[in-house]
Amino acid sequence: MNVCAIILAAGRGSRMKSTRHKATHKICGKEMINIIIDKLELCGIKDINVIIGEHKESLVDSIGNRNVSYSIQEKQLGTADAVLCAEKFWGNKSGDVLVIACDMPLIKEENIKKLIERHISDGNSSTIITSELRNPLKYGRVIRGKNGIERIKEAKDCSESELMINEINSSIYCFKIDDLRNDIRNIGKINNQGEFYLTDIIEIFSKSGKKIGSVKVDENELVGVDTRRQLWLANSILRSQINDKHMENGVTIIDSDSTYIDSDVRIESDVIIHANVYLKGNTLVKEGSEIYPNTRISNSFIGKDCIIDASIICDSKVGNGTNIGPFAYVRPGSLIGDNVKLGDFVEIKNSVIGDRTKIPHLSYIGDSEVGERCNLGCSTITVNYNGKNKNKTIIGNDCFIGCNSNLIAPVVVEENSYVAAGTTITEKVKSNSLAIGRCKQVNKENWVTNKFK
């Protein structure tokens, strides 16, 4: 398949009222521009050019090191001018070029594939994605005649009778490069905007007898994002589609309207997701796990048969059969083993927690390695920061740490040791030992009576 692609992304996007490019705003966890690039790559298109203009810095930053090239449209003179600004990219190529706007995140890749396949198989000079809308509003109308599509007219330029047409243009085209090269400079700007419309090349093709085809798609695929409300609408549509896909694959979603799953999240069958759950980024939830309300998990691995209740897990890995929450916070860089219990108001940061270890409540474990089968009592704190450096705590297997203990890092508690409640540990505790580090209790009899005489 000899097809390259141009993404039109030089527009101001002023209706978004943002200091960032509109295509950098996210739909279900991913920037619109990257959604479009993903879809093109899934269709087998590797040669992609992005036409940039205002707010280009935020756009380029969002794309990052992806394999795309750039062209610049300095002045906003219309879509045909934008394509001409990329002529160094496509002008000397053979084959076909796909042109797509940056704010069409809901178009399905299978319909992009269908567009390309029909364009090539029918030998068209141009093939367009269209749809029929009950209320077409501002969309350009597809004008058909006896021999098919004759032209596309922008809504602002339509007559009253033309505005009654329900078939609209998507701004997604496939062009035969030779024909585009020959005719694009014949486009004028006789329109209400005084711009060079790429849509006008369709009439030029039609009048010269060139073949023009179309692929019709569902109207939801053509929701463009020019405003914050349209951003919300696109999020809502895609979120519903994502949730439906997971339910079809055997996931139970208790309330789809209050479940927020990003597009790259993977969920295995027999997972149960309750209301008000956010699964974000590159997250994988393995089979049999249950995610209770008010939970946010981002860029994390959740093993089989886990229970996560009203907690936050970020950039971490959780083993099988582990129970977390309520109100636990697993911060980035943590590795939680199998059959672990992290209870209420437990915070784990950049730490390893061994299999079958229990940290039931009100504890902070940071920059630590905790072994297997340990029990850390209420208010256990690994004191990892001395005001200048972060230091490490190591707790061996089968240790018991009593309530209200402070372990001042760097420090090691060797395996099968006990730390008495209320102890502050500053030195190594050898294996099979009991460590006690607290002041001797002193009771002063009648002290209160004497104080208040």
For each residue, the residues with C-beta under 8 A, 3 or more apart:
1: 44 45 116 120
2: 94 95 96
3: 44 45 95 96 97 98 116 174
4: 45 47 48 49 89 90 93 95 96 97 98
5: 40 45 47 48 49 97 98 99 100
6: 48 49 50 51 83 86 89 90 97 98 99 100
7: 33 36 37 40 48 49 50 51 100 101 102
8: 11 51 79 82 83 99 100 101 102 171
9: 21 23 33 50 51 52 53 59 101 102
10: 51 52 53 54 72 73 76 82 85
11: 8 22 53 54 76 102
12: 53 54 55 76
13: 16 18 21 22 23 54 55 103 226
14: 17
15: 226 227
16: 13 22 25 226 227 228 231
17: 14 228
18: 13 21 22 25
19: 55 58
20: 24 25 55 58
21: 9 13 18 24 33 54 55 56 58 59 62
22: 11 13 16 18 25 32 102 103 225 226
23: 9 13 31 32 33 36 59 62 102 103
24: 20 21 31 32 33 55 58 59 61 62
25: 16 18 20 22 31 32 225 231
26: 29 30 31 32
27: 30 32 35 105 225 231 234 235 238 263
28: 235 238 239 242 260 261 262 263
29: 26 262 263 264 265 280 281
30: 26 27 34 35 38 262 263 264
31: 23 24 25 26 34 35 62
32: 22 23 24 25 26 27 35 36 102 103 105 225
33: 7 9 21 23 24 36 37 50 59 62 63 102
34: 30 31 37 38 62 63 66
35: 27 30 31 32 38 39 105 263
36: 7 23 32 33 39 40 100 102 104 105
37: 7 33 34 40 41 48 63 66 68
38: 30 34 35 41 42
39: 35 36 42 43 107 108 109 112
40: 5 7 36 37 43 45 48 98 100 112
41: 37 38 44 45 46 48
42: 38 39 109
43: 39 40 109 112 113 116
44: 1 3 41 113
45: 1 3 4 5 40 41 48 98
46: 41 67
47: 4 5
48: 4 5 6 7 37 40 41 45 67 68 69
49: 4 5 6 7 68 69 70 71 86 89 90
50: 6 7 9 33 59 63 68 69 70 71 102
51: 6 7 8 9 10 70 71 72 73 82 83 85 86
52: 9 10 56 59 60 70 71 72 73
53: 9 10 11 12 56 72 73 74 76
54: 10 11 12 13 21 76
55: 12 13 19 20 21 24 58 59
56: 21 52 53 59 60 70 72
57: 60 61
58: 19 20 21 24 55 61 62
59: 9 21 23 24 33 50 52 55 56 62 63
60: 52 56 57 63 70
61: 24 57 58 64
62: 21 23 24 31 33 34 58 59
63: 33 34 37 50 59 60 66 68
64: 61
65:
66: 34 37 63
67: 46 48
68: 37 48 49 50 63
69: 48 49 50 89
70: 49 50 51 52 56 60
71: 49 50 51 52 85 86 88 89
72: 10 51 52 53 56 85
73: 10 51 52 53 76 77 81 82 85
74: 53 85
75: 81
76: 10 11 12 53 54 73 195
77: 73 81 82 189 195 196
78: 81 82 189 193 195 196 197 198
79: 8 82 83 171 195 196 197 198 199
80: 83 84 184 187 196 197 198 200 201
81: 73 75 77 78 84 85 195 196
82: 8 10 51 73 77 78 79 85 86 198
83: 6 8 51 79 80 86 87 90 99 180 184 198
84: 80 81 87 184 185 196
85: 10 51 71 72 73 74 81 82
86: 6 49 51 71 82 83 89 90
87: 83 84 90 91
88: 71 91
89: 4 6 49 69 71 86 93
90: 4 6 49 83 86 87 93 97 177 180
91: 87 88 181
92:
93: 4 89 90 97 177
94: 2 177 178
95: 2 3 4 177
96: 2 3 4 116 119 120 174 175 176 177
97: 3 4 5 6 90 93 174 175 177 180
98: 3 4 5 6 40 45 112 115 116 172 173 174
99: 5 6 8 83 171 172 173 174 175 198
100: 5 6 7 8 36 40 104 107 112 171 172 173
101: 7 8 9 104 171 172 224
102: 7 8 9 11 22 23 32 33 36 50
103: 13 22 23 32 224 225 226
104: 36 100 101 107 170 171 172 221 222 223 224
105: 27 32 35 36 225 234 238
106: 220 221 222 223 234 237 238
107: 39 100 104 111 112 129 170 172 217 221 222
108: 39 111 112 217 221
109: 39 42 43 112 113
110: 113 114
111: 107 108 114 115 129 215 217 221
112: 39 40 43 98 100 107 108 109 115 116 172
113: 43 44 109 110 116 117
114: 110 111 117 118 215
115: 98 111 112 118 119 127 129 172 174 215
116: 1 3 43 96 98 112 113 119 120 174
117: 113 114 120 121
118: 114 115 121 122 124 127 213 215
119: 96 115 116 122 124 126 127 174 176 213
120: 1 96 116 117 123
121: 117 118
122: 118 119 127 211 213
123: 120 211
124: 118 119 127 174 176 210 211 212 213
125: 175 176 179 205 210 211 212
126: 119 173 174 175 176 179 201 202 205 210 212 213
127: 115 118 119 122 124 173 174 212 213 214 215
128: 142 149 152 169 170 172 173 202 212 213 214 215
129: 107 111 115 170 172 173 214 215 216 217 222
130: 142 167 168 169 170 214 215 216 217
131: 167 168 170 216 217 218 219 221 222
132: 166 167 168 216 219
133: 136 137 139 166 168 219 222
134: 166 219
135:
136: 133 139 141 155 163 165 166 168
137: 133 155
138: 155 156
139: 133 136 155 168 169 222
140: 152 153 154 155 168 169 171 199
141: 136 152 153 155 158 162 163 165 167 168 169
142: 128 130 149 152 165 167 168 169 214
143: 149 150 151 152 153 162 165
144: 148 149 150 167
145: 148 149 150 206
146:
147: 150 206
148: 144 145 212 213 214
149: 128 142 143 144 145 152 202 206 212 213 214
150: 143 144 145 147 202 203 206
151: 143 199 200 202 203 206
152: 128 140 141 142 143 149 169 199 200 202 203
153: 140 141 143 157 158 162 199
154: 140 157 158 191 192 193 197 199
155: 136 137 138 139 140 141 158 163
156: 138 191 192 193
157: 153 154 191 192
158: 141 153 154 155 162 163 165
159: 162 163
160: 163 164
161: 164
162: 141 143 153 158 159 165
163: 136 141 155 158 159 160
164: 160 161
165: 136 141 142 143 158 162
166: 132 133 134 136
167: 130 131 132 141 142 144 216
168: 130 131 132 133 136 139 140 141 142 222
169: 128 130 139 140 141 142 152 199
170: 104 107 128 129 130 131 217 221 222
171: 8 79 99 100 101 104 140 224
172: 98 99 100 101 104 107 112 115 128 129
173: 98 99 100 126 127 128 129 198
174: 3 96 97 98 99 115 116 119 124 126 127
175: 96 97 99 125 126 179 180 201
176: 96 119 124 125 126 179 180
177: 90 93 94 95 96 97 180 181
178: 94 181 182
179: 125 126 175 176 182 183 205 210
180: 83 90 97 175 176 177 183 184 201
181: 91 177 178 184
182: 178 179
183: 179 180 186 187 201 204 205 208
184: 80 83 84 180 181 187 201
185: 84
186: 183 201 204
187: 80 183 184 196 197 198 200 201 204
188: 196 200
189: 77 78 193 194 195 196 197
190:
191: 154 156 157 194 195 197
192: 154 156 157
193: 78 154 156 189 197
194: 189 191
195: 76 77 78 79 81 189 191
196: 77 78 79 80 81 84 187 188 189 200
197: 78 79 80 154 187 189 191 193 200
198: 78 79 80 82 83 99 173 187 201
199: 79 140 151 152 153 154 169 202
200: 80 151 152 187 188 196 197 203 204
201: 80 126 175 180 183 184 186 187 198 204 205
202: 126 128 149 150 151 152 199 205 206 212
203: 150 151 152 200 206 207
204: 183 186 187 200 201 207 208
205: 125 126 179 183 201 202 208 210 212
206: 145 147 149 150 151 202 203 209 210 212
207: 203 204
208: 183 204 205
209: 206
210: 124 125 126 179 205 206
211: 122 123 124 125
212: 124 125 126 127 128 148 149 202 205 206
213: 118 119 122 124 126 127 128 148 149
214: 127 128 129 130 142 148 149
215: 111 114 115 118 127 128 129 130
216: 129 130 131 132 167
217: 107 108 111 129 130 131 170 221 222
218: 131 221
219: 131 132 133 134 222 223
220: 106 223 237
221: 104 106 107 108 111 131 170 217 218
222: 104 106 107 129 131 133 139 168 170 217 219
223: 104 106 219 220 230 233 234 237
224: 101 103 104 171 230
225: 22 25 27 32 103 105 230 231 234
226: 13 15 16 22 103 230
227: 15 16 230 231
228: 16 17 231 232
229: 232 233
230: 223 224 225 226 227 233 234
231: 16 25 27 225 227 228 234 235
232: 228 229 235 236
233: 223 229 230 236 237
234: 27 105 106 223 225 230 231 237 238
235: 27 28 231 232 238 239
236: 232 233 239 240
237: 106 220 223 233 234 240 241
238: 27 28 105 106 234 235 241 242 263
239: 28 235 236 242 243 260 261
240: 236 237 243 244 256
241: 237 238 244 245
242: 28 238 239 245 246 261 262 263 265
243: 239 240 246 247 253 256 259 261
244: 240 241 247 248 256
245: 241 242 248 249
246: 242 243 249 251 253 261 267
247: 243 244 250 251 252 253 256
248: 244 245
249: 245 246 267 269
250: 247 268 269 270
251: 246 247 267 268 269 270 271 272 273
252: 247 270 271 272 273
253: 243 246 247 256 259 273
254: 259 272 273 274 275
255: 258 259 274 275
256: 240 243 244 247 253 259
257:
258: 255 275 276 277
259: 243 253 254 255 256 273 275 276 277
260: 28 239 277 278 279 280
261: 28 239 242 243 246 265 267 273 279
262: 28 29 30 242 265 279 280 281 283
263: 27 28 29 30 35 238 242
264: 29 30 281 282 283
265: 29 242 261 262 279 280 281 282 283 284 285
266: 283 284 285
267: 246 249 251 261 271 273 279 284 285
268: 250 251 271 284 285 286 287
269: 249 250 251 287
270: 250 251 252 287 288
271: 251 252 267 268 285 286 287 288 289 290 291
272: 251 252 254 289 290 291
273: 251 252 253 254 259 261 267 277 279 290 291
274: 254 255 277 290 291 292 293
275: 254 255 258 259 293
276: 258 259 293 294 295
277: 258 259 260 273 274 291 292 293 294 295 296 297
278: 260 295 296 297 298
279: 260 261 262 265 267 273 283 285 291 297 298
280: 29 260 262 265 283 296 297 298 299
281: 29 262 264 265 298 299
282: 264 265 299
283: 262 264 265 266 279 280 297 298 299 300 301 302
284: 265 266 267 268 300 301 302
285: 265 266 267 268 271 279 289 291 297 302
286: 268 271 289 301 302 303 304 306 320
287: 268 269 270 271 304 305
288: 270 271 304 305
289: 271 272 285 286 302 303 304 305 306 307 308
290: 271 272 273 274 306 307 308
291: 271 272 273 274 277 279 285 295 297 302 308
292: 274 277 295 307 308 309 310 325 326
293: 274 275 276 277 310
294: 276 277 310
295: 276 277 278 291 292 308 309 310 311 312 313 325
296: 277 278 280 312 313
297: 277 278 279 280 283 285 291 300 302 308 312 313 314
298: 278 279 280 281 283 313 314 315
299: 280 281 282 283 314 315
300: 283 284 297 313 314 315 316 317 318 330
301: 283 284 286 316 317 318
302: 283 284 285 286 289 291 297 306 308 313 318
303: 286 289 306 317 318 319 320 321 322 338
304: 286 287 288 289 320 321
305: 287 288 289 320 321
306: 286 289 290 302 303 318 320 321 322 323 324
307: 289 290 292 322 323 324 325
308: 289 290 291 292 295 297 302 311 313 318 324 325
309: 292 295 323 324 325 326
310: 292 293 294 295 325 326 327
311: 295 308 324 325 326 327 328 329 330 342
312: 295 296 297 328 329 330
313: 295 296 297 298 300 302 308 316 318 324 330
314: 297 298 299 300 330 331 332
315: 298 299 300 331 332 333
316: 300 301 313 330 331 332 333 334 335 336 348
317: 300 301 303 334 335 336
318: 300 301 302 303 306 308 313 322 324 330 336 340
319: 303 322 336 337 338 339 340 355
320: 286 303 304 305 306 338 339
321: 303 304 305 306 338 339
322: 303 306 307 318 319 336 337 338 339 340 341 342
323: 306 307 309 340 341 342
324: 306 307 308 309 311 313 318 328 330 336 340 342
325: 292 295 307 308 309 310 311 328 342 343 344
326: 292 309 310 311 344
327: 310 311 344 345
328: 311 312 324 325 342 343 344 345 346 347 348
329: 311 312 346 347 348
330: 300 311 312 313 314 316 318 324 334 336 342 347 348
331: 314 315 316 334 347 348 349 350
332: 314 315 316 349 350
333: 315 316 349 350 351
334: 316 317 330 331 348 349 350 351 352 353
335: 316 317 351 352 353
336: 316 317 318 319 322 324 330 340 342 348 353
337: 319 322 340 352 353 354 355 356 357 372
338: 303 319 320 321 322 355 356
339: 319 320 321 322 355 356
340: 318 319 322 323 324 336 337 353 354 355 356 357 358 359
341: 322 323 357 358 359 360
342: 311 322 323 324 325 328 330 336 346 348 353 359
343: 325 328 346 358 359 360 361
344: 325 326 327 328 360 361 362
345: 327 328 361 362 363
346: 328 329 342 343 359 360 361 362 363 364 365
347: 328 329 330 331 363 364 365 366
348: 316 328 329 330 331 334 336 342 351 353 359 365 366
349: 331 332 333 334 364 365 366 367
350: 331 332 333 334 366 367
351: 333 334 335 348 365 366 367 368 369 370 382
352: 334 335 337 368 369 370
353: 334 335 336 337 340 342 348 357 359 365 370
354: 337 340 357 370 371 372 373 374 397
355: 319 337 338 339 340 372 373
356: 337 338 339 340 372 373
357: 337 340 341 353 354 370 371 372 373 374 375 376
358: 340 341 343 374 375 376
359: 340 341 342 343 346 348 353 363 365 370 376 380
360: 341 343 344 346 376 377 378
361: 343 344 345 346 378
362: 344 345 346 378 379
363: 345 346 347 359 376 377 378 379 380 381
364: 346 347 349 380 381 382
365: 346 347 348 349 351 353 359 368 370 376 380 382 393
366: 347 348 349 350 351 382 384 385 390
367: 349 350 351 382 384 390 391 392 393 409
368: 351 352 365 382 384 392 393 394 395 409
369: 351 352 392 393 394 395
370: 351 352 353 354 357 359 365 374 376 395
371: 354 357 374 395 396 397 398 399 415
372: 337 354 355 356 357 397 398
373: 354 355 356 357 397 398
374: 354 357 358 370 371 395 397 398 399 400 401
375: 357 358 399 400 401
376: 357 358 359 360 363 365 370 380 395 401
377: 360 363 380 400 401 402 403 404 405 421
378: 360 361 362 363 403 404
379: 362 363 403 404 405
380: 359 363 364 365 376 377 401 403 404 405 407
381: 363 364 405 406 407
382: 351 364 365 366 367 368 393 407 409
383: 406 407 408 409
384: 366 367 368 390 391 392 393 409
385: 366 389 390 391
386: 389 391
387:
388:
389: 385 386
390: 366 367 384 385 409
391: 367 384 385 386 409 410
392: 367 368 369 384 409 410
393: 365 367 368 369 382 384 407 409 410 411 412 413
394: 368 369 411 412 413
395: 368 369 370 371 374 376 399 401 407 412 413
396: 371 399 412 413 414 415 416 417 431
397: 354 371 372 373 374 415 416
398: 371 372 373 374 415 416
399: 371 374 375 395 396 413 415 416 417 418 419
400: 374 375 377 417 418 419
401: 374 375 376 377 380 395 405 407 413 419
402: 377 405 418 419 420 421 422 423
403: 377 378 379 380 421 422
404: 377 378 379 380 421 422
405: 377 379 380 381 401 402 419 420 421 422 423 424 425
406: 381 383 423 424 425
407: 380 381 382 383 393 395 401 411 413 419 425
408: 383 411 424 425 426
409: 367 368 382 383 384 390 391 392 393
410: 391 392 393
411: 393 394 407 408 425 426 427 428
412: 393 394 395 396 428 429
413: 393 394 395 396 399 401 407 417 419 425 428 429 435
414: 396 417 428 429 430 431 433
415: 371 396 397 398 399 431
416: 396 397 398 399 431 432
417: 396 399 400 413 414 429 430 431 432 433 434 435
418: 399 400 402 433 434 435
419: 399 400 401 402 405 407 413 423 425 429 434 435
420: 402 405 423 434 435 436 437 438
421: 377 402 403 404 405
422: 402 403 404 405 438
423: 402 405 406 419 420 435 436 437 438
424: 405 406 408 437 438
425: 405 406 407 408 411 413 419 429 435 437
426: 408 411 437
427: 411
428: 411 412 413 414
429: 412 413 414 417 419 425 433 435
430: 414 417 433
431: 396 414 415 416 417
432: 416 417
433: 414 417 418 429 430
434: 417 418 419 420
435: 413 417 418 419 420 423 425 429
436: 420 423
437: 420 423 424 425 426
438: 420 422 423 424
439:
440:
441:
442:
443:
444: 447
445:
446: 449 450
447: 444 450 451
448: 451 452
449: 446 452 453
450: 446 447 453
451: 447 448
452: 448 449
453: 449 450
